[in-house]
Amino acid sequence: MLFYHARIELLKGNVEKAQEVFRKCITVQEEWKQFHHLCYWELMWIYVFQQNWMKAYYYSDLLCKESKWSKATYVFLKAAILSMLPEEDVVETQENVVTLFR
């Protein structure tokens, strides 16, 4: 299964390969959106660890919009990630960090 292959690559430290395989997991099937959410979650954390805040924001935003699992968790993570961005990048997202934290 591709998801586990990506996880193993991540554990080995092959971050770029893991990102590639997680993205492939998303594109190879459209039936189970919840499976996409697992991949979004993993990709979000990869980008957080890399301090690529805009890409981490992208996946946290997808989780907020698409997943019903834990809105509070996703919104908090999105706000935390946004707080790491420079102000001009936050303005581009049209998000209000203070409102998200409330």
Biopython code that builds the backbone (N, CA, C, O; Angstrom):
import numpy as np
from Bio.PDB.StructureBuilder import StructureBuilder

atoms = [
    (1, "MET", "N", (0.841, -1.172, 0.000)),
    (1, "MET", "CA", (0.000, 0.000, 0.000)),
    (1, "MET", "C", (0.892, 1.244, 0.000)),
    (1, "MET", "O", (1.857, 1.332, 0.759)),
    (2, "LEU", "N", (0.559, 2.173, -0.842)),
    (2, "LEU", "CA", (1.378, 3.373, -1.020)),
    (2, "LEU", "C", (1.538, 4.188, 0.258)),
    (2, "LEU", "O", (2.617, 4.716, 0.526)),
    (3, "PHE", "N", (0.478, 4.292, 1.044)),
    (3, "PHE", "CA", (0.545, 5.098, 2.262)),
    (3, "PHE", "C", (1.656, 4.596, 3.178)),
    (3, "PHE", "O", (2.442, 5.389, 3.697)),
    (4, "TYR", "N", (1.723, 3.288, 3.374)),
    (4, "TYR", "CA", (2.749, 2.725, 4.253)),
    (4, "TYR", "C", (4.138, 2.864, 3.645)),
    (4, "TYR", "O", (5.121, 3.047, 4.363)),
    (5, "HIS", "N", (4.213, 2.779, 2.344)),
    (5, "HIS", "CA", (5.494, 3.008, 1.663)),
    (5, "HIS", "C", (5.981, 4.427, 1.955)),
    (5, "HIS", "O", (7.161, 4.637, 2.238)),
    (6, "ALA", "N", (5.077, 5.389, 1.886)),
    (6, "ALA", "CA", (5.440, 6.783, 2.175)),
    (6, "ALA", "C", (5.873, 6.937, 3.627)),
    (6, "ALA", "O", (6.848, 7.632, 3.913)),
    (7, "ARG", "N", (5.159, 6.297, 4.541)),
    (7, "ARG", "CA", (5.530, 6.376, 5.965)),
    (7, "ARG", "C", (6.920, 5.797, 6.203)),
    (7, "ARG", "O", (7.711, 6.366, 6.955)),
    (8, "ILE", "N", (7.218, 4.677, 5.570)),
    (8, "ILE", "CA", (8.537, 4.056, 5.721)),
    (8, "ILE", "C", (9.618, 4.970, 5.165)),
    (8, "ILE", "O", (10.675, 5.128, 5.775)),
    (9, "GLU", "N", (9.356, 5.572, 4.006)),
    (9, "GLU", "CA", (10.329, 6.515, 3.438)),
    (9, "GLU", "C", (10.567, 7.682, 4.390)),
    (9, "GLU", "O", (11.699, 8.139, 4.549)),
    (10, "LEU", "N", (9.516, 8.155, 5.012)),
    (10, "LEU", "CA", (9.648, 9.254, 5.967)),
    (10, "LEU", "C", (10.482, 8.823, 7.171)),
    (10, "LEU", "O", (11.353, 9.566, 7.625)),
    (11, "LEU", "N", (10.218, 7.633, 7.683)),
    (11, "LEU", "CA", (10.985, 7.127, 8.823)),
    (11, "LEU", "C", (12.457, 6.924, 8.482)),
    (11, "LEU", "O", (13.322, 7.065, 9.345)),
    (12, "LYS", "N", (12.739, 6.595, 7.231)),
    (12, "LYS", "CA", (14.126, 6.442, 6.784)),
    (12, "LYS", "C", (14.816, 7.784, 6.593)),
    (12, "LYS", "O", (16.036, 7.847, 6.440)),
    (13, "GLY", "N", (14.030, 8.855, 6.602)),
    (13, "GLY", "CA", (14.599, 10.182, 6.387)),
    (13, "GLY", "C", (14.565, 10.628, 4.943)),
    (13, "GLY", "O", (15.132, 11.665, 4.598)),
    (14, "ASN", "N", (13.908, 9.862, 4.098)),
    (14, "ASN", "CA", (13.767, 10.215, 2.683)),
    (14, "ASN", "C", (12.522, 11.090, 2.523)),
    (14, "ASN", "O", (11.490, 10.648, 2.017)),
    (15, "VAL", "N", (12.646, 12.322, 2.961)),
    (15, "VAL", "CA", (11.490, 13.216, 3.049)),
    (15, "VAL", "C", (10.904, 13.530, 1.679)),
    (15, "VAL", "O", (9.686, 13.505, 1.504)),
    (16, "GLU", "N", (11.758, 13.824, 0.711)),
    (16, "GLU", "CA", (11.254, 14.166, -0.625)),
    (16, "GLU", "C", (10.513, 12.989, -1.245)),
    (16, "GLU", "O", (9.467, 13.165, -1.869)),
    (17, "LYS", "N", (11.059, 11.789, -1.072)),
    (17, "LYS", "CA", (10.399, 10.592, -1.599)),
    (17, "LYS", "C", (9.057, 10.375, -0.885)),
    (17, "LYS", "O", (8.066, 10.016, -1.521)),
    (18, "ALA", "N", (9.029, 10.591, 0.420)),
    (18, "ALA", "CA", (7.784, 10.441, 1.178)),
    (18, "ALA", "C", (6.732, 11.425, 0.678)),
    (18, "ALA", "O", (5.569, 11.060, 0.505)),
    (19, "GLN", "N", (7.138, 12.676, 0.446)),
    (19, "GLN", "CA", (6.198, 13.677, -0.074)),
    (19, "GLN", "C", (5.637, 13.234, -1.419)),
    (19, "GLN", "O", (4.436, 13.331, -1.671)),
    (20, "GLU", "N", (6.513, 12.754, -2.263)),
    (20, "GLU", "CA", (6.098, 12.305, -3.599)),
    (20, "GLU", "C", (5.080, 11.170, -3.495)),
    (20, "GLU", "O", (4.067, 11.177, -4.195)),
    (21, "VAL", "N", (5.346, 10.203, -2.629)),
    (21, "VAL", "CA", (4.452, 9.049, -2.504)),
    (21, "VAL", "C", (3.127, 9.451, -1.845)),
    (21, "VAL", "O", (2.072, 8.956, -2.241)),
    (22, "PHE", "N", (3.166, 10.339, -0.846)),
    (22, "PHE", "CA", (1.909, 10.816, -0.249)),
    (22, "PHE", "C", (1.054, 11.528, -1.297)),
    (22, "PHE", "O", (-0.160, 11.329, -1.352)),
    (23, "ARG", "N", (1.686, 12.352, -2.124)),
    (23, "ARG", "CA", (0.918, 13.041, -3.179)),
    (23, "ARG", "C", (0.363, 12.041, -4.191)),
    (23, "ARG", "O", (-0.743, 12.217, -4.701)),
    (24, "LYS", "N", (1.130, 10.998, -4.477)),
    (24, "LYS", "CA", (0.648, 9.965, -5.387)),
    (24, "LYS", "C", (-0.549, 9.232, -4.773)),
    (24, "LYS", "O", (-1.504, 8.901, -5.475)),
    (25, "CYS", "N", (-0.493, 8.982, -3.470)),
    (25, "CYS", "CA", (-1.626, 8.345, -2.767)),
    (25, "CYS", "C", (-2.914, 9.129, -2.979)),
    (25, "CYS", "O", (-3.992, 8.554, -3.126)),
    (26, "ILE", "N", (-2.785, 10.441, -2.991)),
    (26, "ILE", "CA", (-3.958, 11.306, -3.161)),
    (26, "ILE", "C", (-4.502, 11.204, -4.578)),
    (26, "ILE", "O", (-5.716, 11.182, -4.779)),
    (27, "THR", "N", (-3.617, 11.141, -5.552)),
    (27, "THR", "CA", (-4.063, 11.171, -6.947)),
    (27, "THR", "C", (-4.558, 9.826, -7.471)),
    (27, "THR", "O", (-5.335, 9.793, -8.426)),
    (28, "VAL", "N", (-4.126, 8.715, -6.870)),
    (28, "VAL", "CA", (-4.487, 7.415, -7.440)),
    (28, "VAL", "C", (-5.908, 6.971, -7.112)),
    (28, "VAL", "O", (-6.429, 6.055, -7.748)),
    (29, "GLN", "N", (-6.540, 7.606, -6.132)),
    (29, "GLN", "CA", (-7.920, 7.221, -5.831)),
    (29, "GLN", "C", (-8.722, 8.445, -5.418)),
    (29, "GLN", "O", (-8.206, 9.360, -4.776)),
    (30, "GLU", "N", (-9.988, 8.439, -5.797)),
    (30, "GLU", "CA", (-10.896, 9.545, -5.472)),
    (30, "GLU", "C", (-12.072, 9.087, -4.613)),
    (30, "GLU", "O", (-12.891, 9.903, -4.191)),
    (31, "GLU", "N", (-12.154, 7.801, -4.358)),
    (31, "GLU", "CA", (-13.324, 7.243, -3.688)),
    (31, "GLU", "C", (-13.372, 7.558, -2.191)),
    (31, "GLU", "O", (-14.434, 7.889, -1.663)),
    (32, "TRP", "N", (-12.235, 7.458, -1.509)),
    (32, "TRP", "CA", (-12.192, 7.642, -0.059)),
    (32, "TRP", "C", (-11.491, 8.943, 0.274)),
    (32, "TRP", "O", (-10.263, 9.000, 0.348)),
    (33, "LYS", "N", (-12.277, 9.986, 0.476)),
    (33, "LYS", "CA", (-11.710, 11.292, 0.821)),
    (33, "LYS", "C", (-10.983, 11.244, 2.165)),
    (33, "LYS", "O", (-10.016, 11.977, 2.372)),
    (34, "GLN", "N", (-11.442, 10.386, 3.077)),
    (34, "GLN", "CA", (-10.794, 10.281, 4.380)),
    (34, "GLN", "C", (-9.342, 9.824, 4.230)),
    (34, "GLN", "O", (-8.480, 10.192, 5.028)),
    (35, "PHE", "N", (-9.090, 9.034, 3.220)),
    (35, "PHE", "CA", (-7.717, 8.602, 2.953)),
    (35, "PHE", "C", (-6.866, 9.793, 2.509)),
    (35, "PHE", "O", (-5.695, 9.897, 2.874)),
    (36, "HIS", "N", (-7.458, 10.678, 1.730)),
    (36, "HIS", "CA", (-6.763, 11.914, 1.357)),
    (36, "HIS", "C", (-6.390, 12.690, 2.613)),
    (36, "HIS", "O", (-5.298, 13.251, 2.706)),
    (37, "HIS", "N", (-7.306, 12.718, 3.576)),
    (37, "HIS", "CA", (-7.072, 13.485, 4.795)),
    (37, "HIS", "C", (-5.877, 12.944, 5.573)),
    (37, "HIS", "O", (-5.115, 13.718, 6.152)),
    (38, "LEU", "N", (-5.707, 11.627, 5.591)),
    (38, "LEU", "CA", (-4.508, 11.050, 6.220)),
    (38, "LEU", "C", (-3.243, 11.561, 5.533)),
    (38, "LEU", "O", (-2.264, 11.912, 6.192)),
    (39, "CYS", "N", (-3.275, 11.597, 4.222)),
    (39, "CYS", "CA", (-2.116, 12.076, 3.466)),
    (39, "CYS", "C", (-1.893, 13.568, 3.686)),
    (39, "CYS", "O", (-0.752, 14.010, 3.824)),
    (40, "TYR", "N", (-2.968, 14.342, 3.721)),
    (40, "TYR", "CA", (-2.839, 15.781, 4.002)),
    (40, "TYR", "C", (-2.186, 15.995, 5.367)),
    (40, "TYR", "O", (-1.309, 16.845, 5.526)),
    (41, "TRP", "N", (-2.633, 15.208, 6.346)),
    (41, "TRP", "CA", (-2.086, 15.319, 7.702)),
    (41, "TRP", "C", (-0.578, 15.065, 7.688)),
    (41, "TRP", "O", (0.187, 15.832, 8.272)),
    (42, "GLU", "N", (-0.157, 14.008, 7.032)),
    (42, "GLU", "CA", (1.270, 13.672, 6.963)),
    (42, "GLU", "C", (2.054, 14.750, 6.215)),
    (42, "GLU", "O", (3.130, 15.157, 6.652)),
    (43, "LEU", "N", (1.514, 15.205, 5.099)),
    (43, "LEU", "CA", (2.195, 16.252, 4.332)),
    (43, "LEU", "C", (2.290, 17.546, 5.129)),
    (43, "LEU", "O", (3.316, 18.226, 5.098)),
    (44, "MET", "N", (1.222, 17.883, 5.840)),
    (44, "MET", "CA", (1.259, 19.090, 6.668)),
    (44, "MET", "C", (2.409, 19.008, 7.660)),
    (44, "MET", "O", (3.164, 19.970, 7.802)),
    (45, "TRP", "N", (2.560, 17.879, 8.352)),
    (45, "TRP", "CA", (3.621, 17.753, 9.353)),
    (45, "TRP", "C", (5.005, 17.736, 8.726)),
    (45, "TRP", "O", (5.952, 18.267, 9.304)),
    (46, "ILE", "N", (5.135, 17.133, 7.552)),
    (46, "ILE", "CA", (6.428, 17.180, 6.861)),
    (46, "ILE", "C", (6.823, 18.626, 6.615)),
    (46, "ILE", "O", (7.957, 19.024, 6.880)),
    (47, "TYR", "N", (5.879, 19.411, 6.107)),
    (47, "TYR", "CA", (6.184, 20.814, 5.814)),
    (47, "TYR", "C", (6.413, 21.628, 7.088)),
    (47, "TYR", "O", (7.208, 22.567, 7.080)),
    (48, "VAL", "N", (5.737, 21.286, 8.172)),
    (48, "VAL", "CA", (6.009, 21.953, 9.453)),
    (48, "VAL", "C", (7.448, 21.672, 9.876)),
    (48, "VAL", "O", (8.171, 22.589, 10.265)),
    (49, "PHE", "N", (7.866, 20.415, 9.804)),
    (49, "PHE", "CA", (9.233, 20.065, 10.203)),
    (49, "PHE", "C", (10.267, 20.757, 9.326)),
    (49, "PHE", "O", (11.361, 21.087, 9.786)),
    (50, "GLN", "N", (9.918, 20.974, 8.062)),
    (50, "GLN", "CA", (10.819, 21.676, 7.142)),
    (50, "GLN", "C", (10.711, 23.195, 7.273)),
    (50, "GLN", "O", (11.459, 23.931, 6.631)),
    (51, "GLN", "N", (9.796, 23.651, 8.091)),
    (51, "GLN", "CA", (9.499, 25.072, 8.270)),
    (51, "GLN", "C", (9.064, 25.730, 6.959)),
    (51, "GLN", "O", (9.345, 26.902, 6.708)),
    (52, "ASN", "N", (8.381, 24.951, 6.141)),
    (52, "ASN", "CA", (7.783, 25.468, 4.916)),
    (52, "ASN", "C", (6.331, 25.807, 5.272)),
    (52, "ASN", "O", (5.404, 25.042, 5.006)),
    (53, "TRP", "N", (6.176, 26.977, 5.879)),
    (53, "TRP", "CA", (4.908, 27.333, 6.503)),
    (53, "TRP", "C", (3.770, 27.499, 5.508)),
    (53, "TRP", "O", (2.627, 27.171, 5.828)),
    (54, "MET", "N", (4.048, 27.995, 4.323)),
    (54, "MET", "CA", (2.969, 28.206, 3.353)),
    (54, "MET", "C", (2.399, 26.872, 2.873)),
    (54, "MET", "O", (1.183, 26.732, 2.742)),
    (55, "LYS", "N", (3.264, 25.896, 2.612)),
    (55, "LYS", "CA", (2.757, 24.585, 2.199)),
    (55, "LYS", "C", (2.069, 23.876, 3.367)),
    (55, "LYS", "O", (1.067, 23.188, 3.171)),
    (56, "ALA", "N", (2.600, 24.039, 4.570)),
    (56, "ALA", "CA", (1.936, 23.468, 5.749)),
    (56, "ALA", "C", (0.555, 24.090, 5.914)),
    (56, "ALA", "O", (-0.417, 23.403, 6.229)),
    (57, "TYR", "N", (0.485, 25.402, 5.697)),
    (57, "TYR", "CA", (-0.817, 26.092, 5.762)),
    (57, "TYR", "C", (-1.779, 25.514, 4.727)),
    (57, "TYR", "O", (-2.950, 25.283, 5.028)),
    (58, "TYR", "N", (-1.293, 25.283, 3.517)),
    (58, "TYR", "CA", (-2.138, 24.753, 2.444)),
    (58, "TYR", "C", (-2.832, 23.460, 2.891)),
    (58, "TYR", "O", (-4.042, 23.312, 2.724)),
    (59, "TYR", "N", (-2.062, 22.530, 3.457)),
    (59, "TYR", "CA", (-2.651, 21.254, 3.859)),
    (59, "TYR", "C", (-3.509, 21.385, 5.114)),
    (59, "TYR", "O", (-4.510, 20.681, 5.251)),
    (60, "SER", "N", (-3.133, 22.273, 6.030)),
    (60, "SER", "CA", (-3.992, 22.482, 7.205)),
    (60, "SER", "C", (-5.322, 23.103, 6.786)),
    (60, "SER", "O", (-6.367, 22.792, 7.357)),
    (61, "ASP", "N", (-5.279, 23.974, 5.794)),
    (61, "ASP", "CA", (-6.504, 24.586, 5.284)),
    (61, "ASP", "C", (-7.393, 23.542, 4.604)),
    (61, "ASP", "O", (-8.612, 23.555, 4.779)),
    (62, "LEU", "N", (-6.792, 22.647, 3.836)),
    (62, "LEU", "CA", (-7.575, 21.563, 3.222)),
    (62, "LEU", "C", (-8.262, 20.717, 4.292)),
    (62, "LEU", "O", (-9.435, 20.371, 4.157)),
    (63, "LEU", "N", (-7.532, 20.387, 5.348)),
    (63, "LEU", "CA", (-8.127, 19.596, 6.427)),
    (63, "LEU", "C", (-9.282, 20.343, 7.084)),
    (63, "LEU", "O", (-10.315, 19.746, 7.387)),
    (64, "CYS", "N", (-9.114, 21.641, 7.305)),
    (64, "CYS", "CA", (-10.193, 22.446, 7.901)),
    (64, "CYS", "C", (-11.439, 22.436, 7.027)),
    (64, "CYS", "O", (-12.559, 22.340, 7.528)),
    (65, "LYS", "N", (-11.239, 22.536, 5.732)),
    (65, "LYS", "CA", (-12.371, 22.633, 4.810)),
    (65, "LYS", "C", (-13.034, 21.293, 4.524)),
    (65, "LYS", "O", (-14.249, 21.233, 4.337)),
    (66, "GLU", "N", (-12.250, 20.216, 4.486)),
    (66, "GLU", "CA", (-12.780, 18.945, 4.005)),
    (66, "GLU", "C", (-13.081, 17.911, 5.086)),
    (66, "GLU", "O", (-13.993, 17.100, 4.925)),
    (67, "SER", "N", (-12.339, 17.929, 6.169)),
    (67, "SER", "CA", (-12.476, 16.869, 7.165)),
    (67, "SER", "C", (-13.440, 17.273, 8.274)),
    (67, "SER", "O", (-13.517, 18.438, 8.663)),
    (68, "LYS", "N", (-14.161, 16.296, 8.761)),
    (68, "LYS", "CA", (-15.085, 16.526, 9.867)),
    (68, "LYS", "C", (-14.562, 15.897, 11.161)),
    (68, "LYS", "O", (-15.268, 15.889, 12.169)),
    (69, "TRP", "N", (-13.347, 15.376, 11.143)),
    (69, "TRP", "CA", (-12.829, 14.628, 12.286)),
    (69, "TRP", "C", (-12.706, 15.492, 13.531)),
    (69, "TRP", "O", (-13.331, 15.187, 14.547)),
    (70, "SER", "N", (-11.926, 16.553, 13.483)),
    (70, "SER", "CA", (-11.738, 17.410, 14.654)),
    (70, "SER", "C", (-11.475, 18.836, 14.194)),
    (70, "SER", "O", (-10.329, 19.260, 14.050)),
    (71, "LYS", "N", (-12.550, 19.557, 13.970)),
    (71, "LYS", "CA", (-12.424, 20.937, 13.476)),
    (71, "LYS", "C", (-11.552, 21.780, 14.402)),
    (71, "LYS", "O", (-10.738, 22.574, 13.932)),
    (72, "ALA", "N", (-11.715, 21.613, 15.714)),
    (72, "ALA", "CA", (-10.944, 22.421, 16.670)),
    (72, "ALA", "C", (-9.444, 22.185, 16.498)),
    (72, "ALA", "O", (-8.659, 23.133, 16.518)),
    (73, "THR", "N", (-9.050, 20.934, 16.332)),
    (73, "THR", "CA", (-7.632, 20.615, 16.136)),
    (73, "THR", "C", (-7.116, 21.244, 14.856)),
    (73, "THR", "O", (-6.055, 21.867, 14.849)),
    (74, "TYR", "N", (-7.863, 21.082, 13.777)),
    (74, "TYR", "CA", (-7.411, 21.607, 12.487)),
    (74, "TYR", "C", (-7.341, 23.130, 12.481)),
    (74, "TYR", "O", (-6.392, 23.703, 11.945)),
    (75, "VAL", "N", (-8.324, 23.781, 13.065)),
    (75, "VAL", "CA", (-8.322, 25.249, 13.091)),
    (75, "VAL", "C", (-7.170, 25.755, 13.960)),
    (75, "VAL", "O", (-6.508, 26.729, 13.603)),
    (76, "PHE", "N", (-6.931, 25.105, 15.092)),
    (76, "PHE", "CA", (-5.821, 25.515, 15.951)),
    (76, "PHE", "C", (-4.489, 25.355, 15.223)),
    (76, "PHE", "O", (-3.647, 26.253, 15.259)),
    (77, "LEU", "N", (-4.297, 24.215, 14.563)),
    (77, "LEU", "CA", (-3.051, 23.998, 13.817)),
    (77, "LEU", "C", (-2.896, 25.022, 12.698)),
    (77, "LEU", "O", (-1.804, 25.544, 12.474)),
    (78, "LYS", "N", (-3.984, 25.306, 12.001)),
    (78, "LYS", "CA", (-3.926, 26.307, 10.934)),
    (78, "LYS", "C", (-3.514, 27.659, 11.498)),
    (78, "LYS", "O", (-2.675, 28.345, 10.914)),
    (79, "ALA", "N", (-4.091, 28.044, 12.615)),
    (79, "ALA", "CA", (-3.743, 29.327, 13.240)),
    (79, "ALA", "C", (-2.287, 29.335, 13.697)),
    (79, "ALA", "O", (-1.585, 30.331, 13.523)),
    (80, "ALA", "N", (-1.835, 28.229, 14.277)),
    (80, "ALA", "CA", (-0.446, 28.147, 14.736)),
    (80, "ALA", "C", (0.526, 28.250, 13.563)),
    (80, "ALA", "O", (1.551, 28.925, 13.655)),
    (81, "ILE", "N", (0.201, 27.586, 12.474)),
    (81, "ILE", "CA", (1.048, 27.645, 11.276)),
    (81, "ILE", "C", (1.038, 29.052, 10.700)),
    (81, "ILE", "O", (2.087, 29.580, 10.331)),
    (82, "LEU", "N", (-0.130, 29.656, 10.622)),
    (82, "LEU", "CA", (-0.216, 31.031, 10.113)),
    (82, "LEU", "C", (0.591, 32.001, 10.966)),
    (82, "LEU", "O", (1.157, 32.962, 10.445)),
    (83, "SER", "N", (0.646, 31.759, 12.263)),
    (83, "SER", "CA", (1.398, 32.665, 13.137)),
    (83, "SER", "C", (2.902, 32.580, 12.890)),
    (83, "SER", "O", (3.652, 33.445, 13.341)),
    (84, "MET", "N", (3.340, 31.562, 12.187)),
    (84, "MET", "CA", (4.760, 31.433, 11.845)),
    (84, "MET", "C", (5.111, 32.166, 10.545)),
    (84, "MET", "O", (6.285, 32.404, 10.260)),
    (85, "LEU", "N", (4.095, 32.518, 9.768)),
    (85, "LEU", "CA", (4.328, 33.197, 8.487)),
    (85, "LEU", "C", (4.611, 34.681, 8.692)),
    (85, "LEU", "O", (4.138, 35.281, 9.657)),
    (86, "PRO", "N", (5.384, 35.272, 7.781)),
    (86, "PRO", "CA", (5.523, 36.735, 7.805)),
    (86, "PRO", "C", (4.157, 37.382, 7.552)),
    (86, "PRO", "O", (3.298, 36.799, 6.890)),
    (87, "GLU", "N", (3.973, 38.568, 8.075)),
    (87, "GLU", "CA", (2.672, 39.257, 8.007)),
    (87, "GLU", "C", (2.152, 39.382, 6.574)),
    (87, "GLU", "O", (0.957, 39.210, 6.335)),
    (88, "GLU", "N", (3.037, 39.681, 5.624)),
    (88, "GLU", "CA", (2.578, 39.851, 4.236)),
    (88, "GLU", "C", (2.032, 38.546, 3.649)),
    (88, "GLU", "O", (1.122, 38.571, 2.821)),
    (89, "ASP", "N", (2.586, 37.407, 4.074)),
    (89, "ASP", "CA", (2.054, 36.122, 3.615)),
    (89, "ASP", "C", (0.701, 35.822, 4.257)),
    (89, "ASP", "O", (-0.183, 35.254, 3.614)),
    (90, "VAL", "N", (0.544, 36.200, 5.509)),
    (90, "VAL", "CA", (-0.744, 36.001, 6.192)),
    (90, "VAL", "C", (-1.823, 36.815, 5.493)),
    (90, "VAL", "O", (-2.943, 36.336, 5.316)),
    (91, "VAL", "N", (-1.499, 38.031, 5.098)),
    (91, "VAL", "CA", (-2.463, 38.889, 4.393)),
    (91, "VAL", "C", (-2.901, 38.221, 3.095)),
    (91, "VAL", "O", (-4.077, 38.281, 2.734)),
    (92, "GLU", "N", (-1.968, 37.584, 2.390)),
    (92, "GLU", "CA", (-2.291, 36.878, 1.138)),
    (92, "GLU", "C", (-3.324, 35.776, 1.357)),
    (92, "GLU", "O", (-4.156, 35.525, 0.486)),
    (93, "THR", "N", (-3.276, 35.122, 2.509)),
    (93, "THR", "CA", (-4.213, 34.023, 2.770)),
    (93, "THR", "C", (-5.620, 34.509, 3.082)),
    (93, "THR", "O", (-6.570, 33.726, 3.041)),
    (94, "GLN", "N", (-5.762, 35.783, 3.391)),
    (94, "GLN", "CA", (-7.049, 36.384, 3.763)),
    (94, "GLN", "C", (-7.634, 35.732, 5.021)),
    (94, "GLN", "O", (-8.852, 35.638, 5.175)),
    (95, "GLU", "N", (-6.754, 35.288, 5.907)),
    (95, "GLU", "CA", (-7.169, 34.690, 7.178)),
    (95, "GLU", "C", (-6.873, 35.672, 8.301)),
    (95, "GLU", "O", (-5.976, 36.508, 8.190)),
    (96, "ASN", "N", (-7.628, 35.564, 9.374)),
    (96, "ASN", "CA", (-7.386, 36.363, 10.568)),
    (96, "ASN", "C", (-6.936, 35.411, 11.672)),
    (96, "ASN", "O", (-7.741, 34.649, 12.208)),
    (97, "VAL", "N", (-5.651, 35.459, 12.008)),
    (97, "VAL", "CA", (-5.079, 34.517, 12.971)),
    (97, "VAL", "C", (-5.762, 34.635, 14.332)),
    (97, "VAL", "O", (-6.056, 33.621, 14.965)),
    (98, "VAL", "N", (-6.014, 35.847, 14.779)),
    (98, "VAL", "CA", (-6.648, 36.051, 16.088)),
    (98, "VAL", "C", (-8.032, 35.407, 16.116)),
    (98, "VAL", "O", (-8.396, 34.756, 17.096)),
    (99, "THR", "N", (-8.794, 35.585, 15.056)),
    (99, "THR", "CA", (-10.130, 34.980, 14.979)),
    (99, "THR", "C", (-10.042, 33.457, 14.997)),
    (99, "THR", "O", (-10.857, 32.795, 15.639)),
    (100, "LEU", "N", (-9.065, 32.904, 14.301)),
    (100, "LEU", "CA", (-8.916, 31.447, 14.283)),
    (100, "LEU", "C", (-8.590, 30.895, 15.671)),
    (100, "LEU", "O", (-9.064, 29.820, 16.040)),
    (101, "PHE", "N", (-7.788, 31.624, 16.432)),
    (101, "PHE", "CA", (-7.431, 31.156, 17.772)),
    (101, "PHE", "C", (-8.595, 31.247, 18.758)),
    (101, "PHE", "O", (-8.529, 30.646, 19.831)),
    (102, "ARG", "N", (-9.642, 31.970, 18.428)),
    (102, "ARG", "CA", (-10.782, 32.113, 19.359)),
    (102, "ARG", "C", (-11.688, 30.942, 19.306)),
    (102, "ARG", "O", (-12.689, 30.903, 20.021)),
]
sb = StructureBuilder()
sb.init_structure("model")
sb.init_model(0)
sb.init_chain("A")
sb.init_seg("    ")
for serial, (resi, resn, name, xyz) in enumerate(atoms, 1):
    if name == "N":
        sb.init_residue(resn, " ", resi, " ")
    sb.init_atom(name, np.array(xyz, "f"), 0.0, 1.0, " ", f" {name:<3s}", serial, name[0])
structure = sb.get_structure()
